[in-house]
Amino acid sequence: MSFKRTPSHQKYVNKKRIIQCIQECSPISRAEIAVKLQLSKPTVSQAVDELIQEKWVLEKGIGESSSQGGRRPIQLFFNEKAAYIIGVDIGGTKVKIVLSDLSGNILAGTSFSTNTYLKSGLLKQMAIETERLIAKNQIAKVRILGMGVGIPGITQTASGLVIEAPSLGWVQYPFIAEAKRYFDFPIFLDNDVNAAALGEQWLGNAQNKRNLLFIAVGTGIGSGIILNNQLYRGASSAAGEMGYMVTDKEDIKREFKPIFHRYGYLESVAGGKSIGGHFTREVLKDPHHFLFERAKSSELSGSMLFCSKKGDTTAIAVINEAIEHLACGIVNAASLLNPEVIILGGGVLNSSEYILPRIREIVDRYLPSLVEMKTSQLGENAGVLGAVSLFLREHDGILNFRDEGDY
C-alpha cells in the first residue's frame, strides 16, 4: 500500500523545511527561500506569515536591491529567543547544566559535584539547579522547550534507559522515567561523547562535516560517530566505545586488569587515570626522581605528568607510550569509518600542543587516506551544547510548541 501525504502533513513538512532554512541561512528573503527549497512563492509566504505570527521568525530591515532595481526584499531572521533549552552533561566528577537559546548561545550555567548527590538524589538536585537558572534569568517556564542530557555510559535514546554507566554505578537505570518525577517538559538522553560529537558538528570544529569521529580522552576513552550526517549508535547503542579497543597483542596473553571495573583495555593504558598510575610506578623505580617522595605517599596525577615532562625522560617515556596506544586506536577507527575530520577532546588533551603532532605523525604513517585532525573548539562546553543539539535533533515538536506567557 502506497503512502500519500495529506495536505496538512505536506504543509507541516514545508513549514519545517522553511524554518530550518531560515535558521541556517538568515538573513534571507521569501524569494530566496522559494528558490533554495524549490517551493512556490505563495507556499513560502503563507508559511512565513504563520511563523512570524508564532514568533519563530522575525522581520528585520531590508536587503539589497536586485541588479534590475526595484523594491528591496524584507529580510527574515530566525528568532533564537523564541524558546530555551536546558543542556546537561553528567560526568563522573561533576554535573554541568546550562540554559541555552535555540542557536546555542549560553545564557547562564551552573554545576555541582556528582558524588555529593549520586546516592542522595542526583535528579532532585538537577531539578533544584535548573529551577534556579530559570528563575535567575527571569525566563517563563512555559518558554522552556525541553532538556537534553549527556551521560557517561551506554544509553538508549528511544527508551530513556541507561544500560550501564560504570562511573555512576548505574545499570539498567530508567533515567527518563525517573526524571519525569521532577521535570514536566520533554527530555532526551544519549551517551555524553555522542552528545559532544553533535555539539562539535553544530557549533564547533566539525561544522559542515557529514562524517566525523569525536574522541574524548579523559579518565576513560570514548567516541561519537556521525556518518552521513546521522549519529551512529550501533545495534545495542554501544557504538563508539573505543576504550575497549586492544592495541597491544602481547597484552592479550596476560591477565587483563582494567583501571576501573568494566573499563576497557585502551582506557586502561592511555586514559588519564592509567597514565598517572603508570607514571607513579616508574617514578618509584628511581629514588633520585624529584617526585619520588610524593609518589611514595600518593599516586601522581595525569596532569602532573604533563607538567613535569620538560626534561623528564621518565615522564616523556610514559606519555609517548600512551600516545602510541591512542594513535593505534585512532588508526583502526579511522580505517573503518573514513571520517572527514577527527576531533579530539577531553581533559588529557589540555596538552594538545605536545600530543596532537605526535598522534598525527603516527596516523599519517599508517592510515591509507589523509584525515583532518583538530582539537575540540567547544572545549568544556562540548557536552552541554551537544546535549542542546541532541534535543533539537530528537524533538520533533518545535512547530507545535506554543508560548502561553508574555514576550
N, C-alpha and C positions, 0 to 999 in steps of 0.2 A: 504494500500500500504506500503510495507516494504521499509525502507530507507537503501540504500547501500552507504557506504563511497567510494568516488573516490580515486584513488591512490594519487592524490595531497593533498587531505584532510587528508588522513591517514599519509602521510609524515609530514604534518604540526603538527598533533596531536603527533606523535612520537617525533618530534623535540622539541615541547613544554614540553613534559614529561622529555626529556633528559636535557634540560636547567634547569628545576626545580630540577631535581635530582642533577645536578652539583652544583646548588646554595645551596641546603640543605646539601649536603654530601661532598663538596670539602675539601681537595684534594681527587680525585677519578680517577681511570683509566677507559679506554674504556671498558676493560673486566669486571670490577666491575659493570659498568652501565648496560651492557648487561645482567648480572646475576640478578641484582636488579630489572630491568624493564622487564625481560624475553623477550628481543628483540635479534635479530640476530646480530652478530658482524659486518657484513657489513653495516647493517642499522644504527647501532650506529656510526660506523666510518665515514660514509658519512655525517650524521647529525652533528657530532662533527667538522669535517673539515669545514663545512659551518659556524658553529657558531664561529669557530676561525677566519675565513676569515671576518666575520661580526663584529668581535671584542667583542662578548658577552662572549667568553671563552678564557682563556689564558693557554698555556702550560708552566709549570714551573718544573724544576728539574726532578728527577727520584725517583720512590718509592722504597720500599724494595723488594729484590728479593724473589721469592717464595721458599718454603721449598725444592723444587726439583732443585733449582738453575736456571740458565738461565738469559736472559736479563731482567733487571728490567723495569717495565712499566712506561711510561710517565704519570705524574700526571696532571690532569685538574683542573683549578680553575675558578670560576665564576668571570667575570670582573665587579666588583661593580662600577667601574668608567666609564662604557660604556655610561651611561646616568645619568641624575639627575632629581629629583622630588622636587617640591615645596609643603611643608606641611603648612597648615594654620589652626589655631584654633581661631575662632571668639568668644570672650567672652563678657559678659555684661560690663566688665571693660576695657579690652584691647584685641587687635588683635595681635596674635603672628605668625610670619612667619619664616620658616626655609628652608634652602637649604640642601637637603639630597642626598646621593648616593643611589644606589639600594639595599644596605644592611642596610640602616637606620642609617648610620654614618652622623651626622650633621656637615656640613662644616662651616655654619655660620647661624646666626639668627638675627632677629630684632623684634621690637614690637612698637605699637603706641596706644594711647588712643582711645577707641571705641567712646565715647561720643563726642570727639572733631570733628570726621569726619562722624558721623552717619547721620547727616542731610545734610552736605555739599558734601558728596561723599566718602563713605567707600570703594567702589570698585576701585575708581580712586586712592585713597591713597594706597590700596593694590598693585595696578599696579606700582606705583612710588617706593614703598619699595622693591618690587620684582625685578624691573629693577636694583635698586641699588645693591641688593645682588648678582645678576648675574654678573654685571659689576665689582664689587669689587673683586669677586673671579675669574675673567677672564675666565668665562665659556662661550663658544659659545652658542648662543641662540638656535641653532638647536639641541643642546645636552640636552635641557630641554624636558623631556618626557611628562610632564604634571603637574597637580596640584590636590591635594586632600584637601577638606575643611570640617572642623567640625563646626557645627552651633548649638547654644543652643535653640533648638526648634524641632518641628515636621517637618520632611523633606521627600521629595520623591526623592530618588536617581535616579530613571529611568527618571523622567521628569525634574529634576533640580529645583523643586518648593519648596519654604519654605512655608509650610501650615500655621504655626504660630510660632513665636519666640517672646514671651512676653517681654523679656529684651531688645530686639532690636526694638520692635514696628512694626515688620514685620508680615503681614497677606496676604497669597496668593501672596508672593513675588517671581517673576520669576528670581531667582538668577543666574542660568546658562545663561539664555538669556541675562541678563544684563551684566554678566561677559564677554561674547563674544565680547562686545564692547571694552574691554581693554586687553584681552588675546587671542592669536592665537594658543594656544595648548589645548588639552583635559582637562576638569575639571570635577571632581566628588565630590558630597557633601553628607553629612549624618549628623545625629544628633551628637553633639560633644561627648556624652558619648558612643555612638555606636563606634565612631572612637577610643576613648580611650580603649575600650574593645579589638578592633583589635590590637592596639598598644601593650597592655599587653600580648596578645597571641603570637604576633610576636617576641617581644624582651624583655618582662618583666616577671612578676611572674606567668604568665599562659602559658608559653611555653610548648608545647606538650600536652596541655589540649584541648579536643574536646568539652567540656561542661563547660561553665563558666558564672559567673554573675559578672559584674563590676558595682560597686555602687559609684557614685560621690556625696559627701556631701559638698555643698558649700552654697551659698545663697538659691539655690534650691536643690532638690534631684532627681537624675535620675539614670537610669541603662542601661547598654548594655548587651544584652543576646546573647551568642553564643551556639547553640545546634547542636550537631553532626557536628561540625566544620563549621557551617553556621550561619552567623549573622541573628538573628530572628527579623524582623521588624514589624510583625503583619499585619492585614488586611488593615489598613489605615495608616501604617508607624508610629503608635503611641505606639508600644510595648515598655515596659521598663520604662514607666512613673510612677516610684514608688512614686514620690512626691504626687500623687493623692490618695494613699492608706489612709484609715481611720483606725487608730489604737486605738481609744477610742470610744466605742459605746455610752457612756454617752454624748459625744460632738455632736452626731448626733441629739440629742433632742434640742440642742441650735442652734442659728443662726450662720452660719459659715462665718467668716470674714477672707479671705486669707491675707497673709502678703503682697502680691502684687496682682494686678489684674490678674486673670486667673491662679494663683498659686494654688496648691493643699493642702490638709489637712496636710499630713506628713511633707512637707517642711515648712508649717506654724507653726509647733510645734517643729521641730527638725533641721531646716536649720540654717545657720549661722546668718542671719539677725533676725530670730524669737527668737533665744535663747538670743541674745544680748538685744532685746526688753524685753523679759521676765525677764532677769537679772536686767535691769533698773527699771522695775516696782517693783520688790522685794526689791531692794536697797532703793527705795524711801519710803518704809514702815518702814525703820529703820534709824532714824536720826543719830544714832551712828555709822553707817557703814562708813568705811574710804573713800568710793567712793560716799557718799551721795551728797556732794556739786557738784561733777562733773555730777552726774546723774540728778541733778536739771537743769543744763544748756544744757546738750546734752545727747543723747542716748548712752549707753555704747555698745561697740562692742563685738562680739563673742570672738575675740582674747583676749580682756581684761578680759573676764570672765575666760578663761582658765589660764591666767597669775596669776589671783588672787585666784585661787581655793585652794591653800595650806592653810589650817587652816580656810578657809572662809566657814562657814556652809551654807550661802546663795548661794554662787557660786556652791558648791558641790551639793546642792539640785536641782538647775536648770539644771546642767549638767546631773545628774543622771536621771532626768525626760526625758530629750531629748534622752538620751541613751536608755531608756526603749522603747520609741516610735520607735526609729530607729531599735532596736533589734526585736521588734514585726513585723515590716515591712520585715526585713530580714528573719525571721522565715517563714512568709507567702509566700514570693517569693521562698525561697529555698525548701519549701514543695511542691510547684507546679513544679518547674523546675529541682530539683535534680541535681544541678551542681557539678562538681568535685572540683571546687575551687571558692571562693568568694573573689574578690579583692576590697578593699576599698580605695578610693582616694578622692581628693577634699581638699579645704582649711581647713575645720573643723578638718580633720584628721591629721593635723600637730601635734595634741596632742594624737597621736595614742597609745603612751605608757600607757596612762590613759584609753582611750576609748576602745581599742581593747579587753583587757582581760574581761571587763565588758560586752561587746556585746557577746563575745564568751561564757561566763558563761550562759547568757540567752538563746542563740541559742542552745547550747548543751543540755540545760534542756528541751527544747520543741521540737526540731527537731527529727523526727523519725530515721534519719540516720546521722552519723557524716559527716561534710563537712570541708574541709581545708579552713582556712581564712587567708588572707595576706593583707598587705597594698601595694599600687602601687609601683612597682620598678622604673617605669619611672618618677614618680612624676609630675613635671610641664611640662615635655615633652611628657606625655602620649597622650595628644590631638594632637600635631603636628605630632608625629611619627605615631599615629593612622591614621591621615589623609594621610600620605605617604602610609601606609599599605592598606588603603581603595583604593587609586588609583591603587596600584599594583593588588589588587583583582578584581577591576571593569574593568580596562583597559585590553583589550584582544589583543592589537596590538603590544606587545613588540617585537615580531619577525618581524613585518612589519616596525618597526621604523628604519630609516637609518640616520646616521650622515653624513651630507654633508660638515662638516668642517674638519679641520685637527686635528689629535690627537697629 
